[in-house]
């Protein structure tokens, strides 16, 4: 069960945004920006999927949602920002830069991912031709109830304008003139990597605090939550059965590099194609895997040297060539090998196979990380986005009665403890902290790296009673305050220890008072 933080910071953010809206009631541009600030506080958390071209963003979206709702072919609809929200019935709407709208026809064809959005013949609700600024998809999906997912174009597209669409959403300061202030559209980011190069590092720095720090805008960073994904992980091992082990080694190297910079809170390897295929496994496909499992190992290995060879009609296998081609397209060679191996090891039904493949794809681990890092802190992330946007507006449009709000906004951005925890989570495994590994692990847990429920922070079992939790929390407060006072501790380590102590104090405040305290109040 997901634990949510107290909504106090959201209430305070609402109060400040409402006060600013009154001050800018006659200013169209800031009024529109502030209206968006107010809306996003009441809406589901906005999580953007970003990464280079063909990183597998749309495939990962489909696997996270568990439905085929995002086109994965290289059509025009993958070149614009697309918002996926929960809705009663499926619908897709195109928006022009001036706000005009048009209904989009959804088509399903053959192949592994047959869904496409037809943007060729749009009937706008206003006269004249228009370009598509972004798409909004409403779909009845449980995964979208508390989260809006934003699918973005590749950051390394050959078209500069296509890449800029993602930059405008996540790093608007780099794209907009100062006279036309804009704000980030996402509260958190999942960044997909196939390799780690200067382009990825540079964009992650722009998403985070790098841009704001260079501009001297303290506290005006981008989204606090950033999780890295080594995407298309099954391809790293060339589709071998040990491909995900190779991908985990790569993810570990990526994590080491990214943790030194504090740009990501976690890096997870995921085989998105396998994850989605497993979520939508059909009985016909399970039967085909059973038939392939009956083929002698050497014969099947020879037939699976490549996807083209596997689908050739002249290769004698007990599955029709057309179905083999479909399996290769939907599961990849790694997925086929994994499915056949699991059946040989004793899997006897499609539901069990789907669960095993899903687990081995890495998507379950990613969902868990997203829940801990994003879901449980949704109110904090949304409030941070709204307060950051409010600070940008107040800085860009001075000279009104709203000027008096800016010091309070900056104070909240700097002092709210949940924000401090999120910032520290991103830097915890950097070389900057002079703490032994055991203390780093405890610090990570105490500031909510494994979940924000009191027993998770304190490293206790779920059934631990209030007395045990209280004793552990008191001990943690003492330990980390003592660590902070160590004469050899540098400034960053001291700050990290004080953050841990404050987290322990916050956990202590959530527990019922001790019996002797209750008696003393009578």
FIZA-579485 format. One record per residue (C-alpha): residue in three letters; x, y, z. Coordinates in steps of 0.25 Angstrom, whole numbers, padded with zeros to 4 digits, always signed. Layout:
alaXYZ;...
REM end
This chain:
unk+0000+0000+0000;unk+0006+0014-0004;unk+0008+0023+0007;unk+0006+0038+0004;unk+0012+0050+0011;unk+0004+0060+0018;unk-0003+0071+0009;unk+0002+0083+0017;unk+0012+0087+0006;unk+0001+0086-0004;unk-0008+0095+0004;unk+0003+0105+0006;unk+0007+0105-0009;unk-0008+0107-0013;unk-0009+0119-0003;unk+0003+0126-0009;unk-0001+0123-0024;unk-0015+0128-0021;unk-0009+0141-0015;unk-0001+0143-0027;unk-0012+0141-0037;unk-0020+0152-0030;unk-0008+0161-0032;unk-0007+0158-0047;unk-0022+0157-0050;unk-0020+0167-0061;unk-0007+0162-0067;unk-0010+0151-0077;unk+0003+0144-0078;unk+0006+0142-0063;unk-0008+0140-0061;unk-0008+0128-0070;unk+0005+0122-0064;unk-0001+0123-0050;unk-0014+0117-0054;unk-0005+0105-0059;unk+0002+0105-0045;unk-0011+0104-0038;unk-0017+0093-0047;unk-0005+0084-0046;unk-0006+0084-0031;unk-0019+0077-0032;unk-0016+0068-0043;unk-0008+0055-0044;unk+0007+0055-0043;unk+0013+0058-0057;unk+0024+0049-0061;unk+0032+0051-0074;unk+0039+0040-0082;unk+0051+0046-0088;unk+0063+0041-0095;unk+0070+0040-0109;unk+0064+0036-0122;unk+0059+0021-0122;unk+0062+0019-0107;unk+0049+0012-0106;unk+0041+0022-0098;unk+0027+0019-0105;unk+0030+0004-0103;unk+0033+0006-0088;unk+0020+0015-0087;unk+0012+0003-0092;unk+0019-0007-0082;unk+0016+0003-0070;unk+0002+0005-0074;unk+0000-0010-0078;unk-0008-0006-0091;unk-0004-0003-0105;unk-0007+0012-0105;unk+0005+0019-0110;unk+0010+0018-0125;unk+0024+0012-0126;unk+0026+0013-0141;unk+0034+0025-0146;unk+0022+0033-0150;unk+0019+0048-0148;unk+0012+0045-0135;unk+0025+0041-0129;unk+0031+0054-0133;unk+0022+0063-0123;unk+0020+0063-0108;unk+0008+0054-0104;unk+0001+0054-0091;unk-0006+0042-0086;unk-0017+0044-0076;unk-0027+0035-0070;unk-0041+0036-0076;unk-0054+0029-0077;unk-0053+0026-0092;unk-0041+0026-0101;unk-0039+0039-0109;unk-0028+0046-0115;unk-0028+0061-0117;unk-0018+0070-0125;unk-0015+0084-0120;unk-0009+0095-0129;unk+0000+0106-0123;unk-0012+0116-0123;unk-0020+0106-0115;unk-0029+0101-0126;unk-0033+0086-0125;unk-0036+0074-0134;unk-0040+0060-0132;unk-0030+0050-0136;unk-0034+0037-0142;unk-0028+0024-0136;unk-0024+0013-0145;unk-0020-0001-0141;unk-0013-0009-0152;unk-0005-0022-0152;unk+0008-0025-0146;unk+0013-0025-0132;unk+0009-0011-0129;unk-0002-0007-0139;unk-0007+0006-0132;unk-0005+0019-0140;unk-0010+0033-0138;unk-0015+0039-0152;unk-0009+0053-0153;unk-0011+0054-0168;unk-0025+0059-0168;unk-0029+0067-0156;unk-0041+0076-0156;unk-0038+0087-0147;unk-0049+0095-0139;unk-0044+0108-0145;unk-0042+0112-0160;unk-0028+0110-0167;unk-0017+0100-0166;unk-0009+0098-0154;unk+0003+0090-0148;unk+0001+0081-0137;unk+0007+0086-0124;unk+0004+0074-0115;unk-0005+0062-0114;unk-0014+0059-0102;unk-0018+0044-0100;unk-0029+0040-0090;unk-0030+0025-0088;unk-0037+0017-0077;unk-0024+0011-0070;unk-0022+0009-0055;unk-0008+0013-0057;unk-0012+0027-0061;unk-0021+0029-0049;unk-0010+0036-0040;unk+0000+0039-0051;unk+0000+0046-0064;unk+0011+0041-0073;unk+0017+0050-0084;unk+0024+0043-0096;unk+0034+0053-0102;unk+0042+0053-0115;unk+0056+0048-0116;unk+0066+0058-0110;unk+0076+0055-0122;unk+0066+0055-0133;unk+0072+0059-0147;unk+0062+0070-0147;unk+0066+0081-0137;unk+0051+0086-0136;unk+0047+0072-0131;unk+0058+0072-0121;unk+0054+0086-0116;unk+0040+0081-0113;unk+0045+0072-0102;unk+0055+0083-0097;unk+0043+0093-0097;unk+0036+0084-0088;unk+0047+0080-0078;unk+0057+0092-0079;unk+0049+0104-0083;unk+0060+0114-0078;unk+0069+0109-0089;unk+0059+0111-0100;unk+0051+0123-0096;unk+0055+0138-0096;unk+0055+0144-0083;unk+0043+0153-0087;unk+0035+0141-0089;unk+0037+0133-0077;unk+0032+0118-0077;unk+0032+0107-0067;unk+0036+0092-0067;unk+0024+0084-0071;unk+0027+0071-0063;unk+0029+0068-0048;unk+0038+0056-0050;unk+0046+0050-0061;unk+0049+0036-0065;unk+0061+0037-0074;unk+0064+0026-0084;unk+0079+0022-0087;unk+0084+0013-0097;unk+0098+0018-0095;unk+0104+0029-0086;unk+0110+0040-0094;unk+0112+0055-0093;unk+0099+0058-0099;unk+0091+0050-0088;unk+0100+0056-0077;unk+0097+0070-0083;unk+0082+0068-0084;unk+0081+0062-0070;unk+0089+0074-0064;unk+0079+0084-0071;unk+0067+0076-0066;unk+0073+0077-0052;unk+0079+0089-0044;unk+0091+0091-0054;unk+0084+0102-0062;unk+0078+0109-0050;unk+0092+0109-0043;unk+0099+0115-0055;unk+0089+0126-0056;unk+0090+0129-0041;unk+0075+0125-0039;unk+0077+0118-0026;unk+0065+0109-0023;unk+0059+0110-0037;unk+0064+0096-0041;unk+0056+0087-0050;unk+0048+0074-0046;unk+0054+0068-0033;unk+0051+0054-0037;unk+0060+0047-0048;unk+0061+0032-0050;unk+0070+0026-0061;unk+0066+0014-0069;unk+0076+0006-0077;unk+0066+0003-0088;unk+0065-0008-0098;unk+0073-0016-0088;unk+0071-0029-0095;unk+0079-0024-0107;unk+0092-0021-0099;unk+0094-0036-0099;unk+0091-0038-0113;unk+0078-0045-0109;unk+0085-0056-0101;unk+0078-0062-0089;unk+0088-0055-0080;unk+0085-0041-0087;unk+0079-0035-0074;unk+0091-0039-0066;unk+0100-0031-0076;unk+0090-0020-0075;unk+0091-0020-0060;unk+0106-0018-0061;unk+0104-0007-0071;unk+0093-0001-0062;unk+0103-0002-0050;unk+0114+0006-0058;unk+0104+0016-0063;unk+0099+0018-0048;unk+0113+0019-0043;unk+0116+0031-0053;unk+0102+0037-0051;unk+0103+0036-0036;unk+0116+0044-0036;unk+0109+0055-0042;unk+0096+0054-0034;unk+0088+0054-0046;unk+0079+0042-0044;unk+0073+0036-0032;unk+0074+0021-0037;unk+0077+0014-0050;unk+0069+0002-0054;unk+0071-0008-0066;unk+0058-0011-0073;unk+0055-0019-0086;unk+0043-0011-0090;unk+0039-0019-0102;unk+0038-0032-0093;unk+0031-0025-0082;unk+0020-0020-0091;unk+0019-0034-0098;unk+0018-0041-0085;unk+0007-0032-0080;unk-0001-0035-0093;unk+0003-0050-0095;unk-0007-0057-0103;unk-0011-0072-0102;unk-0007-0075-0116;unk+0007-0069-0113;unk+0008-0078-0100;unk+0004-0090-0109;unk+0015-0086-0119;unk+0026-0085-0108;unk+0021-0099-0103;unk+0024-0105-0117;unk+0037-0098-0118;unk+0041-0104-0104;unk+0039-0118-0110;unk+0050-0115-0120;unk+0064-0121-0117;unk+0073-0110-0111;unk+0083-0111-0122;unk+0073-0110-0133;unk+0066-0098-0127;unk+0079-0091-0124;unk+0083-0092-0139;unk+0069-0087-0143;unk+0070-0075-0134;unk+0084-0069-0139;unk+0076-0057-0144;unk+0062-0052-0145;unk+0062-0053-0160;unk+0066-0068-0159;unk+0056-0071-0148;unk+0045-0067-0157;unk+0050-0074-0170;unk+0039-0083-0176;unk+0050-0093-0179;unk+0054-0095-0165;unk+0047-0107-0160;unk+0040-0103-0147;unk+0026-0107-0141;unk+0021-0093-0142;unk+0017-0086-0154;unk+0027-0076-0160;unk+0017-0064-0159;unk+0015-0067-0144;unk+0030-0068-0142;unk+0032-0054-0149;unk+0021-0049-0140;unk+0028-0055-0127;unk+0041-0049-0132;unk+0035-0035-0134;unk+0027-0035-0120;unk+0037-0042-0111;unk+0050-0041-0118;unk+0060-0052-0118;unk+0063-0051-0103;unk+0049-0052-0100;unk+0047-0064-0108;unk+0059-0071-0102;unk+0054-0067-0088;unk+0040-0072-0090;unk+0045-0085-0096;unk+0055-0087-0084;unk+0044-0084-0074;unk+0035-0095-0080;unk+0046-0105-0080;unk+0048-0102-0065;unk+0033-0105-0062;unk+0024-0093-0065;unk+0011-0099-0069;unk+0001-0088-0072;unk+0001-0074-0079;unk-0002-0066-0066;unk+0010-0072-0059;unk+0019-0070-0071;unk+0014-0055-0073;unk+0017-0052-0058;unk+0031-0059-0059;unk+0035-0051-0072;unk+0030-0038-0066;unk+0038-0040-0054;unk+0051-0043-0062;unk+0048-0031-0071;unk+0052-0021-0060;unk+0039-0014-0061;unk+0034-0018-0047;unk+0047-0013-0041;unk+0045+0000-0049;unk+0030+0001-0044;unk+0035-0001-0029;unk+0046+0010-0031;unk+0035+0020-0037;unk+0026+0017-0026;unk+0037+0020-0015;unk+0043+0032-0022;unk+0031+0038-0029;unk+0018+0032-0024;unk+0020+0033-0009;unk+0025+0047-0011;unk+0015+0052-0021;unk+0010+0064-0013;unk+0025+0068-0010;unk+0028+0067-0025;unk+0016+0075-0029;unk+0018+0086-0019;unk+0032+0087-0023;unk+0028+0089-0038;unk+0017+0099-0034;unk+0026+0107-0025;unk+0038+0107-0035;unk+0028+0112-0046;unk+0023+0123-0036;unk+0037+0128-0033;unk+0040+0129-0048;unk+0028+0137-0050;unk+0030+0146-0038;unk+0045+0148-0043;unk+0041+0151-0057;unk+0030+0160-0054;unk+0034+0169-0043;unk+0027+0182-0038;unk+0014+0177-0033;unk+0008+0174-0019;unk+0012+0159-0021;unk+0027+0163-0019;unk+0025+0161-0004;unk+0022+0146-0007;unk+0036+0143-0013;unk+0044+0142+0000;unk+0034+0132+0005;unk+0034+0124-0007;unk+0049+0124-0007;unk+0049+0120+0007;unk+0040+0108+0005;unk+0048+0103-0007;unk+0061+0104+0002;unk+0055+0099+0015;unk+0044+0089+0013;unk+0050+0076+0018;unk+0044+0067+0008;unk+0051+0075-0003;unk+0064+0074+0004;unk+0062+0058+0005;unk+0060+0058-0010;unk+0072+0066-0013;unk+0081+0058-0004;unk+0075+0044-0010;unk+0081+0049-0023;unk+0095+0051-0017;unk+0096+0040-0007;unk+0105+0031-0014;unk+0114+0042-0019;unk+0129+0042-0015;unk+0126+0055-0008;unk+0120+0049+0005;unk+0131+0044+0015;unk+0123+0033+0021;unk+0125+0018+0022;unk+0116+0009+0013;unk+0108+0004+0025;unk+0105+0018+0029;unk+0102+0022+0015;unk+0092+0010+0014;unk+0085+0015+0027;unk+0085+0029+0022;unk+0078+0025+0009;unk+0067+0017+0017;unk+0065+0028+0027;unk+0063+0039+0017;unk+0052+0031+0010;unk+0061+0024-0001;unk+0053+0011+0002;unk+0040+0017+0005;unk+0034+0028+0014;unk+0026+0019+0024;unk+0032+0020+0038;unk+0036+0005+0039;unk+0043+0006+0025;unk+0051+0018+0029;unk+0055+0012+0042;unk+0059-0002+0036;unk+0048-0009+0045;unk+0038-0020+0041;unk+0024-0015+0037;unk+0018-0021+0050;unk+0028-0013+0059;unk+0020-0006+0070;unk+0021+0008+0074;unk+0030+0006+0085;unk+0041-0001+0076;unk+0039+0010+0066;unk+0040+0021+0076;unk+0053+0015+0082;unk+0059+0013+0068;unk+0056+0027+0064;unk+0061+0033+0077;unk+0074+0026+0075;unk+0075+0030+0060;unk+0073+0045+0064;unk+0085+0044+0074;unk+0094+0036+0065;unk+0093+0046+0053;unk+0093+0058+0061;unk+0106+0053+0067;unk+0111+0050+0053;unk+0108+0064+0049;unk+0117+0069+0060;unk+0129+0061+0056;unk+0141+0071+0055;unk+0146+0064+0042;unk+0133+0064+0035;unk+0132+0074+0023;unk+0121+0083+0020;unk+0113+0074+0011;unk+0114+0062+0020;unk+0110+0070+0032;unk+0098+0075+0024;unk+0094+0060+0020;unk+0095+0056+0035;unk+0086+0067+0040;unk+0076+0064+0029;unk+0076+0049+0034;unk+0074+0054+0048;unk+0063+0063+0044;unk+0056+0051+0036;unk+0057+0043+0049;unk+0051+0054+0057;unk+0040+0055+0046;unk+0037+0040+0048;unk+0037+0041+0063;unk+0026+0052+0062;unk+0018+0043+0054;unk+0017+0032+0065;unk+0007+0033+0076;unk+0012+0039+0089;unk+0019+0030+0099;unk+0010+0025+0111;unk+0017+0034+0121;unk+0015+0046+0112;unk+0000+0043+0111;unk-0001+0041+0126;unk+0006+0054+0129;unk-0004+0062+0121;unk-0016+0058+0129;
REM end
